[in-house]
Amino acid sequence: MRTLSVERWSDLPQALATLGFTRPIPTLVVVGAAAQLTDGEYEVFEPLFEELAALADRWGAAVVDGGTDIGVMRLLGRATRAHGYGFPVVGVVVAALAAPAGSEVSGDRWPLEPNHSHVLLVPGEEWGDEAPWLARVATLIAAGAPSATMLVNGGEGAYADAEASIAEGRRLIVAAGSGGTADALAAGARGGSRVARARAIAESGLVQAVDLGEDGGRPLTREIERILAEGS
């Protein structure tokens, strides 16, 4: 795992170049559940992340997420390790809240997910402060290549990630039926949400709801692959 700290927005291009990102790469942002999932939820979402990891490997894509060893980030890291994939997995984490991989959770400090290839440590004081940094990192890595954001489940913090991706002009694919913020945004995209924040995000025209379904999330991964293929 290669780790760098950045202090200013303007540091990002050079930091990414130092990490080896010097040419455009199709990029997938993965956000959503960043809290402890139940065993049942891990079991439900695991096939989706197996498919996502295979897709990223097939397309030589980079994946960008929140980098800690919990929720969707743990699922992605484990799927990557299980198959020995070599595509870059980049975590963007608030420096003040990060703990070394393999350490224990201490207060608000969470350990890094150990199967990420790269980590950028960014300024901030609380979880969620990393959202605009994460979204911009994905834009810089893609550098004009196709990119998309996928949101699975998620709590209140997932709204900030959704808004940050929208601000970057990136399409947001939400896993309808995965619960939490993803379901609220799916309802917004389909014109039926009572959550004002979800409706506002959906009005961007960049939100697409795709049903998680019961076949390992293949409709989701097919849509993401269609987007990544646009530059080929």
BAPA-900374 format. One record per atom (N, C-alpha, C): z, y, x; residue in one letter. Coordinates in steps of 0.1 Angstrom, whole numbers, plus 5000, padded with zeros to 4 digits. Layout:
% residues N
ZYXa ...
This chain:
% residues 232
500049885008m 500050005000m 500050125009m 499050215007r 498950335015r 499550455006r 500450525011t 501150625004t 501050765010t 500750865002l 500651005007l 501351094997l 501951195002s 502551304994s 501651424994s 501551484982v 500851614981v 501851714975v 501651844979e 502551944974e 501852044965e 500552064967r 499752154960r 498552094954r 498052154943w 496852104936w 495652104946w 495652204954s 494452214964s 494552104974s 495652034976d 495751924986d 495051794982d 494751784969l 494251654964l 492951614970l 491951694971p 490651644977p 490851584991p 491551655000q 491751605013q 492651485013q 493651475005a 494451355004a 493651235000a 492751254990l 491951134986l 490951094997l 490451195004a 489551165015a 490251085026a 491551125029t 492351055039t 492550915034t 492750885021l 492950755016l 491650675016l 490550735019g 489250665019g 488350685008g 488650774999f 487850794987f 486850914991f 485750874996t 484750975001t 483450964994t 483250874984r 482050864977r 482350844962r 481450874953p 481750864939p 481950714935p 482950684927i 483250554923i 483550554908i 482950464900p 483350454886p 484850434885p 485450504875t 486950514875t 487550484861t 488550404861l 489250384848l 490650424849l 491150514840v 492550554839v 493250464829v 494350404833v 495150324823v 496450394821v 496750424808v 498050484805v 498550424792v 499850454789g 500450394777g 501850354779g 502150234776a 503550184777a 504050194791a 505050284793a 505650304805a 507150274804a 507550194795a 508950154793a 508950004793a 510149944793q 510249794793q 509649734780q 508549654782l 508049584771l 508849454768l 508749404756t 509449284753t 508549164759t 509149054760d 508348934765d 507148914756d 507348924743g 506248904734g 505149004736g 505449134739e 504449234741e 503749204754e 504449164764y 503749134777y 502749014774y 503148924766e 502248804763e 501048854756e 501248944746v 500048994738v 499149074747v 499649154756f 498749244763f 498249184776f 498749074781e 498349014794e 496848984794e 496348914783p 494848884784p 493949014785p 494349124779l 493649244780l 493549294794l 494749284801f 494749334815f 494049234825f 494049114821e 493249014829e 491749054828e 491349084816e 489949124814e 489649254821e 490549354820l 490349484827l 490249464842l 491049384848a 491049364862a 489749304866a 489249204858a 487949144861a 486849244860a 486849324850l 485849434848l 485849524860l 486949574864a 487049664876a 486449604888a 486849474890d 486249404902d 484749384901d 484249354889r 482849334887r 482049464890r 482649584886w 481949704888w 482349784900w 483249724908g 483649804920g 484349934916g 485049934905a 485650054900a 487050074906a 487450204906a 488850234909a 489650244896a 490950204897v 491850214885v 492950314889v 493250404881v 494350504883v 495350494872v 496650484876d 497750474866d 498950544871d 500050514865g 501350584868g 502150514880g 501650404884g 502150344897g 503450284898g 504250274887t 505650214888t 505650074882t 506650004885d 506649854882d 507249834868d 506449874858i 506949854845i 505749874835i 505749824824g 504749844813g 503349814817g 502449894814v 500949864816v 500749864831v 501449934839m 501249934853m 501649804860m 502649744855r 503049614860r 502049504856r 501549514843l 500549424839l 499249434847l 498849554850l 497649574858l 497849514872l 498949554878g 499249504892g 499249354893g 499849294884r 500049144884r 498649074882r 497849134873a 496549074870a 495649094883a 495849204890t 495049224902t 495449124913t 496749104914r 497249014925r 496948874922r 497048834909a 496848694905a 495448644909a 494448724909h 493048684912h 492548734926h 493448804933g 493148854947g 492048954947g 491949034936y 490849134935y 491149244946y 490049304950g 490149404961g 489849544957g 489649574943f 489249704939f 490549794941f 490349924943p 491450014945p 492250034932p 493550024933v 494550054922v 495450174927v 495250284921v 495850404926v 496950454917v 498250454922g 499350504914g 499550654917g 499850734906v 500250874908v 501650894902v 502550924911v 503950914908v 504751044912v 505651084904v 506451204907v 507351154919v 507251234930a 507951194943a 509451174941a 510051274934a 511451274932a 512051164924a 511151084917l 511550984908l 511050844913l 510450834924a 509950714929a 510950644938a 510950514937a 511750424946a 510850324953a 511250274964p 510450174971p 510150054962p 508949994964a 508649874957a 509649764960a 510049694950g 511049584952g 512449624951g 512749754950s 514149804949s 514549804934s 515849834932e 516349834919e 516149974912e 516049964899v 516050094891v 517450164893v 517350294896s 518550374898s 518450504891s 519150514880g 519050634872g 517650654867g 517050764870d 515650794866d 514650744876d 515150694887r 514250654898r 513750504895r 512350494896w 511750364893w 511050314905w 511050184908p 510350134920p 508850134918p 508050154928l 506650144928l 506150004925l 505049984918e 504549854916e 503849804929e 504249684934p 503949644947p 502449604950p 501649584939n 500249544941n 499249654940n 499749784940h 498849894940h 498449914955h 497149954956s 496649964970s 496950104975s 497050204967h 497350344971h 498350404961h 499150494967v 500050574958v 499950724963v 499850814954l 499950954956l 501251004950l 502151064958l 503451114953l 503251264951l 503551304939v 503251444935v 504451524931v 504451654930p 505651734927p 505951714912p 507251734909g 507751724895g 509251704895g 509751714883e 511251694881e 511551584871e 510551554862e 510751454852e 509551374850e 509651254844w 508551174840w 507651244830w 506351244833g 505451324825g 504851434833g 505551484843d 505051594852d 503851544860d 503651414861e 502551364869e 501251354861e 501351384848a 500151354839a 498951444843a 499051574845p 497851644850p 497351604863p 498251564872w 497851524886w 497051394885w 497551294877l 496951164875l 495551184869l 495351274859a 494051294853a 493051354863a 493551454871r 492651514881r 492351424892r 493251334897v 492951234907v 491851154903v 491851104890a 490751024885a 489451094885a 489451224881t 488251304882t 487651314896t 488551334905l 488051354919l 487551224925l 488251114922i 487750984927i 486350954921i 486250974908a 484950944901a 483851034907a 484151164909a 483251254915a 481851254909a 481851254896g 480651254888g 480151114884g 480751004889a 480450874884a 481150854870a 480750754862p 481350734849p 482850714850p 483550764840s 485050734840s 485450734825s 486550664823a 487150664810a 488650644811a 489350674801t 490850654800t 491050554789t 491950454792m 492350354781m 493850374779m 494250384766l 495650404763l 496050284754l 497150214759v 497650094752v 499150124749v 499450124736n 500850144731n 501350284736n 502550294741g 502950424747g 503950494738g 504850574744g 505750654738g 505350804738g 506350894737e 505951034736e 505251084749e 505551024760g 504951064772g 503451034773g 503050944765a 501550904765a 500751014759a 501351104750y 500551214745y 500151304757y 501051334766a 500751414778a 499551354786a 499551224787d 498451164795d 497151174787d 497251164774a 496051174766a 495451314767a 496351414765e 495951554766e 495351594780e 495951534790a 495451564804a 494051504806a 493851384801s 492451324802s 491451404794s 491851444782i 490951534774i 490651664781i 491651724787a 491451844795a 490451834806a 490351714812e 489351684822e 488051644816e 487951634803g 486651604797g 486351454797g 487351374799r 487251224800r 487351164786r 486551064783r 486650994771r 487950904770r 488550904759l 489850834757l 489650714747l 489750594752i 489650474744i 491050434741i 491450424728v 492750384724v 492750254718v 493750164721a 493850034717a 494550034703a 493750044693a 494350034679a 494949904676a 496149904671g 496949784669g 497849744680g 497949824691s 498849804702s 500149864700s 500249954690g 501550014687g 501650154693g 502750224689g 503150354695g 502150454694g 501950534705t 501050654705t 499650604703t 499250494708a 497850444707a 497550434692a 498450384684d 498150364669d 498050504663d 498950594667a 498850734661a 497550804664a 497050784677l 495850844681l 494650774674l 494750644672a 493750574665a 493550624651a 494750644644a 494750694631a 494150834631a 494450914641g 493851054642g 492351044643g 491850954652a 490450944654a 489750894641a 490450824633r 489850774621r 490150854609r 490750974611g 491051074601g 492251044592g 493150964597g 494350934588g 495650954594g 495851034605s 497151044611s 497951164604s 499251144603r 500151244598r 500851314610r 500451274622v 501051334634v 500151444639v 500751564639a 499851684642a 499351674656a 500151634665r 499651624679r 498551524681r 498651414673a 497551314674a 496251374668a 496351444657r 495251504651r 494551604660r 495351684667a 494851784676a 494051714687a 494551604693i 493851534703i 492551474698i 492651424686a 491451354681a 490351464678a 490751584675e 489751684672e 488851724685e 489251674696s 488451704708s 487151634708s 487051534699g 485751454698g 485651354710g 486651344718l 486551244730l 487351124727l 488051104716v 488850994713v 488150884705v 488150764710q 487550654703q 488550544701q 488750494689a 489750384686a 488950254685a 489450154693v 488850024693v 489949924690v 489849834680d 490849744677d 491149644688d 492449624690l 492849534701l 492449394697l 492549354684g 492149224680g 492949114685g 492348994684e 493048874688e 492348794698e 491348854705d 490548774714d 490648834728d 491848864732g 492148914746g 491649054748g 491449134738g 491049274740g 489549294744g 488749194741r 487349204746r 486549314740r 486849354727p 486149474722p 486449594730p 487649614735l 488049724743l 487349724757l 487349604763t 486749594776t 485249614776t 484649564765r 483249584763r 482849724762r 483649804755e 483349944753e 483550024767e 484649984774i 484850044787i 483750014796i 483249884796e 482149844805e 480949924801e 480649944788r 479550024784r 479550164790r 480750224791i 480850354796i 480650354811i 481250254818l 481050254833l 479650224837l 478950154828a 477550114831a 476550234829a 477050344824e 476150454821e 475550514833e 476150494845g 475650554857g 474850464865g 474650334860s 473850234868s 472350244865s 
